[in-house]
């Protein structure tokens, strides 16, 4: 019976210690993620993005090293597009067009 009590006490201490280490690891990981500075944006000057008539930029967001532009307007006018730009050079990397089925 004494051995069983000792085993329960040792296991309880081990569980509390493991939970403490887990909490410490989670808190340390969150602090590291917050401390990482974002890479500064480089100015690439002015670019010209040709758009079909009646189209406009509906949304713009930065995704890693890229700038993603979602164009809005009528699909029949060729407005439904997503344009991927290099955020450092301003170069158009890719353009995805949504076209209606015939």
Backbone as CSV, one residue per row, in Angstrom:
resi,resn,N_x,N_y,N_z,CA_x,CA_y,CA_z,C_x,C_y,C_z
1,UNK,0.805,-1.184,0.000,0.000,0.000,0.000,0.861,1.266,0.000
2,UNK,1.977,1.229,0.740,2.891,2.372,0.799,3.493,2.639,-0.589
3,UNK,3.797,1.581,-1.317,4.377,1.737,-2.649,3.377,2.381,-3.597
4,UNK,2.122,2.033,-3.481,1.083,2.609,-4.324,0.918,4.099,-4.033
5,UNK,0.952,4.492,-2.768,0.868,5.907,-2.399,2.051,6.682,-2.970
6,UNK,3.219,6.110,-2.841,4.417,6.767,-3.356,4.335,6.919,-4.879
7,UNK,3.826,5.897,-5.562,3.681,5.949,-7.018,2.688,7.036,-7.431
8,UNK,1.579,7.161,-6.725,0.580,8.188,-7.030,1.165,9.579,-6.826
9,UNK,1.923,9.769,-5.755,2.532,11.071,-5.484,3.555,11.423,-6.558
10,UNK,4.384,10.464,-6.927,5.399,10.707,-7.969,4.728,11.029,-9.297
11,UNK,3.667,10.303,-9.664,2.960,10.549,-10.920,2.294,11.933,-10.906
12,UNK,1.726,12.342,-9.773,1.097,13.658,-9.677,2.134,14.763,-9.870
13,UNK,3.300,14.588,-9.259,4.374,15.573,-9.418,4.837,15.619,-10.876
14,UNK,4.937,14.456,-11.525,5.358,14.405,-12.927,4.332,15.095,-13.829
15,UNK,3.051,14.896,-13.572,2.011,15.531,-14.385,2.041,17.041,-14.213
16,UNK,2.152,17.529,-12.982,2.216,18.969,-12.728,3.460,19.556,-13.401
17,UNK,4.591,18.866,-13.306,5.813,19.347,-13.961,5.673,19.395,-15.470
18,UNK,5.062,18.370,-16.064,4.871,18.339,-17.512,3.946,19.469,-17.960
19,UNK,2.880,19.725,-17.218,1.983,20.827,-17.557,2.700,22.169,-17.457
20,UNK,3.551,22.327,-16.464,4.335,23.557,-16.336,5.266,23.760,-17.519
21,UNK,5.950,22.693,-17.938,6.842,22.788,-19.102,6.066,23.081,-20.377
22,UNK,4.886,22.505,-20.514,4.049,22.768,-21.685,3.632,24.235,-21.725
23,UNK,3.203,24.777,-20.606,2.810,26.191,-20.537,4.002,27.096,-20.843
24,UNK,5.159,26.762,-20.323,6.373,27.550,-20.588,6.718,27.525,-22.075
25,UNK,6.621,26.356,-22.699,6.922,26.230,-24.127,5.949,27.003,-24.994
26,UNK,4.674,26.960,-24.655,3.684,27.708,-25.418,3.885,29.211,-25.281
27,UNK,4.166,29.665,-24.084,4.386,31.097,-23.864,5.660,31.560,-24.570
28,UNK,6.698,30.764,-24.538,7.949,31.116,-25.217,7.782,31.154,-26.721
29,UNK,7.007,30.231,-27.285,6.774,30.209,-28.723,5.959,31.405,-29.183
30,UNK,4.972,31.803,-28.389,4.155,32.961,-28.745,4.991,34.237,-28.703
31,UNK,5.894,34.329,-27.745,6.741,35.519,-27.647,7.680,35.609,-28.848
32,UNK,8.192,34.489,-29.312,9.086,34.496,-30.466,8.348,34.908,-31.723
33,UNK,7.103,34.453,-31.896,6.334,34.815,-33.083,6.016,36.300,-33.103
34,UNK,5.730,36.893,-31.962,5.416,38.308,-31.905,6.654,39.166,-32.111
35,UNK,7.812,38.683,-31.728,9.028,39.479,-31.795,9.611,39.540,-33.201
36,UNK,9.206,38.642,-34.094,9.785,38.622,-35.439,9.308,39.840,-36.227
37,UNK,10.231,40.719,-36.646,9.813,41.905,-37.403,9.456,41.540,-38.840
38,UNK,8.492,42.242,-39.382,8.106,42.026,-40.779,9.165,42.645,-41.685
39,UNK,9.370,42.017,-42.832,10.337,42.545,-43.785,9.816,43.875,-44.330
40,UNK,10.668,44.893,-44.384,10.202,46.189,-44.873,9.874,46.138,-46.364
41,UNK,8.882,46.903,-46.752,8.516,46.967,-48.164,9.474,47.892,-48.886
42,UNK,9.862,47.495,-50.098,10.718,48.333,-50.929,9.835,49.075,-51.918
43,UNK,10.134,50.325,-52.147,9.379,51.098,-53.123,9.774,50.653,-54.522
44,UNK,8.776,50.380,-55.365,9.097,50.009,-56.738,8.603,51.052,-57.723
45,UNK,8.231,52.193,-57.226,7.813,53.281,-58.111,6.397,53.086,-58.595
46,UNK,6.140,53.540,-59.779,4.794,53.492,-60.346,4.725,52.426,-61.425
47,UNK,3.687,51.645,-61.391,3.483,50.655,-62.447,2.146,50.945,-63.112
48,UNK,2.011,50.494,-64.326,0.765,50.631,-65.062,0.167,49.252,-65.205
49,UNK,-1.047,49.092,-64.702,-1.749,47.821,-64.767,-2.931,47.992,-65.712
50,UNK,-2.815,47.473,-66.934,-3.921,47.634,-67.878,-5.149,46.846,-67.437
51,UNK,-6.298,47.531,-67.365,-7.562,46.915,-66.971,-8.575,47.065,-68.101
52,UNK,-9.416,46.071,-68.286,-10.494,46.216,-69.272,-11.439,47.349,-68.858
53,UNK,-12.156,47.950,-69.800,-13.083,49.037,-69.465,-14.140,48.576,-68.458
54,UNK,-14.413,49.409,-67.470,-15.423,49.104,-66.466,-14.921,48.263,-65.306
55,UNK,-13.650,47.938,-65.280,-13.090,47.109,-64.216,-12.379,47.988,-63.188
56,UNK,-12.249,47.476,-61.981,-11.535,48.194,-60.935,-10.916,47.216,-59.959
57,UNK,-10.084,47.723,-59.075,-9.462,46.891,-58.062,-10.456,46.729,-56.912
58,UNK,-10.887,45.494,-56.667,-11.862,45.213,-55.611,-11.175,44.940,-54.279
59,UNK,-9.958,44.377,-54.326,-9.252,44.018,-53.097,-7.762,43.949,-53.382
60,UNK,-6.966,44.347,-52.401,-5.506,44.233,-52.493,-4.991,43.730,-51.166
61,UNK,-4.074,42.770,-51.220,-3.477,42.269,-49.968,-2.059,41.786,-50.246
62,UNK,-1.246,41.818,-49.196,0.123,41.329,-49.283,0.132,39.892,-48.799
63,UNK,0.747,39.014,-49.595,0.868,37.598,-49.251,2.332,37.209,-49.419
64,UNK,3.067,37.253,-48.322,4.493,36.914,-48.393,5.240,37.961,-49.198
65,UNK,5.896,37.541,-50.260,6.683,38.443,-51.107,5.864,38.964,-52.284
66,UNK,4.536,38.816,-52.227,3.696,39.181,-53.363,2.580,40.135,-52.955
67,UNK,2.105,40.882,-53.920,0.925,41.719,-53.777,-0.154,41.081,-54.638
68,UNK,-1.294,40.762,-54.039,-2.384,40.111,-54.752,-3.499,41.127,-54.937
69,UNK,-3.871,41.357,-56.205,-4.962,42.272,-56.532,-6.119,41.460,-57.088
70,UNK,-7.310,41.689,-56.524,-8.512,41.062,-57.081,-9.286,42.156,-57.789
71,UNK,-9.536,41.945,-59.070,-10.255,42.922,-59.871,-11.727,42.577,-59.871
72,UNK,-12.562,43.597,-59.897,-13.998,43.381,-59.871,-14.676,44.062,-61.040
73,UNK,-15.854,43.590,-61.350,-16.644,44.115,-62.462,-17.355,42.959,-63.143
74,UNK,-17.879,43.212,-64.309,-18.612,42.183,-65.047,-17.689,41.115,-65.612
75,UNK,-18.081,39.854,-65.445,-17.277,38.754,-65.987,-17.239,38.812,-67.506
76,UNK,-18.353,39.260,-68.114,-18.394,39.344,-69.580,-17.395,40.359,-70.125
77,UNK,-17.057,41.354,-69.317,-16.096,42.367,-69.735,-14.664,41.987,-69.423
78,UNK,-14.438,40.780,-68.891,-13.081,40.347,-68.560,-12.571,40.913,-67.254
79,UNK,-13.494,41.347,-66.377,-13.087,42.010,-65.133,-12.751,41.047,-64.003
80,UNK,-13.260,39.859,-64.011,-13.043,38.924,-62.911,-11.634,38.328,-63.041
81,UNK,-10.677,38.966,-62.378,-9.275,38.562,-62.471,-8.606,38.644,-61.103
82,UNK,-7.540,37.885,-60.961,-6.631,38.003,-59.828,-5.241,38.223,-60.428
83,UNK,-4.581,39.279,-59.998,-3.262,39.627,-60.521,-2.249,39.488,-59.392
84,UNK,-1.153,38.797,-59.663,-0.095,38.579,-58.683,1.119,39.415,-59.086
85,UNK,1.533,40.324,-58.201,2.679,41.203,-58.455,3.802,40.880,-57.487
86,UNK,5.048,41.007,-57.941,6.195,40.925,-57.045,6.219,42.206,-56.227
87,UNK,6.221,42.101,-54.895,6.099,43.311,-54.084,7.382,44.127,-54.047
88,UNK,8.508,43.569,-54.480,9.750,44.333,-54.497,9.964,45.073,-55.817
89,UNK,9.626,44.425,-56.934,9.893,45.033,-58.236,8.650,45.606,-58.901
90,UNK,7.463,45.169,-58.498,6.233,45.618,-59.143,5.920,44.854,-60.411
91,UNK,6.714,43.845,-60.732,6.521,43.061,-61.951,5.274,42.182,-61.819
92,UNK,4.478,42.119,-62.892,3.308,41.248,-62.913,3.801,39.815,-63.111
93,UNK,3.582,38.963,-62.109,4.048,37.583,-62.155,3.024,36.654,-62.782
94,UNK,1.753,36.931,-62.494,0.715,36.025,-62.975,-0.612,36.755,-63.024
95,UNK,-1.483,36.295,-63.899,-2.820,36.868,-64.019,-3.779,35.705,-64.243
96,UNK,-4.787,35.611,-63.394,-5.792,34.542,-63.499,-7.102,35.214,-63.899
97,UNK,-7.665,34.778,-65.031,-8.915,35.351,-65.525,-10.041,34.326,-65.385
98,UNK,-11.175,34.782,-64.890,-12.370,33.949,-64.824,-13.263,34.348,-66.009
99,UNK,-13.592,33.372,-66.834,-14.435,33.653,-68.011,-15.694,32.800,-67.919
100,UNK,-16.831,33.334,-68.352,-18.058,32.543,-68.319,-17.999,31.419,-69.339
101,UNK,-18.637,30.307,-69.001,-18.681,29.187,-69.939,-19.603,29.543,-71.108
102,UNK,-19.274,29.054,-72.316,-20.131,29.350,-73.474,-21.451,28.632,-73.418
